[in-house]
């Protein structure tokens, strides 16, 4: 079983100990992955890569009770076979884990980042519109052995308290793709 782990960014600062008139810090950002399959986040409508999934502006008034979902956005994860990524006869699953922990009564949602609105969390669903709980595997997605495969998912804001306060509603979710 091959896994692809996307790690959170690493920031390294470098300063010199020599006192010149111009000195400062250089920030380096990078990523080390454990897998060999190329994964891209894709807009399923345009087929173009996404740097983030934009959830849009959602009125707080839509969340009148616990469990209301609004602001749904589809996204795909494109798996491209190639060198060291043999997808012949294989399936792929994805595990999503919220960077800020779990939320909701069943801890199955992804908590928003600190300073975000209260009473709201993020739900991620598979292509069948079934919730993928925080830290659990998705359904199996059949992978093409020669062409890229787009695994379809959707993200939804879900109220975990009522009323939901206006404010930013951002989060980060790490994923692990497993080739089975």
Buried (B, 14 or more C-beta within 10 A) or exposed (E): EBBBBBEEEEEEEEEEEEEEEEEEEEEEEEEEBEBBBBBBBBBBEEEEEBEEBEBEEBEBEEBEEBEBBBBBBBBBBBBBBEEEBBBEEBBBBBBBBBEBEBBBEEBBBBBBEEEBBEBBBBBBBBBEEEBBBBBEBBEBBEBEEEEBBBBBBBBBBBBBBEEBEEEEBBBBBBBBBBBE
